[in-house]
Amino acid sequence: MSNITAAITGIGSYTPPDKLTNADLEKMVETNHEWIVSRTGIEERRILKGEGKATSFMGAEAVKNLLEKTGTDPLDIDLIICGTVTGDMVFPDTANQIGIKSGCTNSFGFDINAACSGFVYSINTGAQFIETGKYKKVIVVGADMMSSIVDYEDRATCILFGDAAGAVLLEPNEEGYGIQDSILRADGSGVDYLNLKAGGSLMPASHETVDKRLHYAYQEGRVVFKHAVKGMVSATKDLLKNNNLKSEDIDWIVPHQANQRILESVANMMDFPLEKVLINIAKYGNTTSATIPLCMAEFESRFKKGDKMVLTAFGGGFTWGSTLVTWAYDGK
């Protein structure tokens, strides 16, 4: 067995400059700032604007930020994996567009669609290419332009989502740092509770699907809330058990930023002090595949070499999972 692990050796991120605040939403739908904050913890979110800009633009900007911070030559990148549900097109893959736009022209790439679990699925996939010894530099991107699939007449969903991208660099490590283990799960019976009904082969785009507003994200909030807490907690408990760890052994929890109350429920059920749970949902909302790398980028300066952290997420489908990481460098 190889003793190579895939270590995170750098992080980059991108958030659009334009903000959509709760006050802005008050002018669009029947809602108010206090109601949104009390139920979600969200105060504002970023929205990508500009002709010709889409998910790959944000992903490429995050990658360029990562390359600059780490001093990495874009031509040395072997592979780009992009977790996203809002690809620029049905095909080609958004990862390939990120590669060309960020100068990583020697890389190949592909997308992973696991909804809000996209980054957790993607980073574990990227780790396999490192652990085999075949590739030396793999970039994993989480990027979503949720504003492109949000119905801004639906007050239940439009308050939740924003646009952003984050990226990490994975490189081989033989000192025990990096991705240690993961628990990844899926349950297709969740399809009815969180989905985007039209635009795929089951229901191709038509005048009827547009008229019925079926090209927007749909969710049944209460059902998703219940399953999200259960899924993230169970995956994290199994992960710790498999590695003979307890909650107090973990330095940081980096959860998918779906809802402040979900994050607090997970922390309470896992007996994690809230100060160990990294949260930035107030500023960005739910950016789907981007939430975890965006959060890591924001709190990078707090991380120390050797810190143990758990990345955990839950998404539509349903998909969920948790990943154990030993941090490989001092963030400062």
PyMOL commands that set and color helices and strands:
alter all, ss='L'
color gray80, all
select helices_A, chain A and resi 22-26+33-40+55-70+74-76+94-102+115-131+146-148+188-192+207-211+221-242+247-249+260-270+274-276+281-284+288-298+300-302
alter helices_A, ss='H'
color red, helices_A
select strands_A, chain A and resi 5-14+19-21+44-46+79-83+108-112+138-145+163-173+178-186+194-195+218-219+252-255+308-315+319-326
alter strands_A, ss='S'
color yellow, strands_A
deselect
rebuild
show_as cartoon
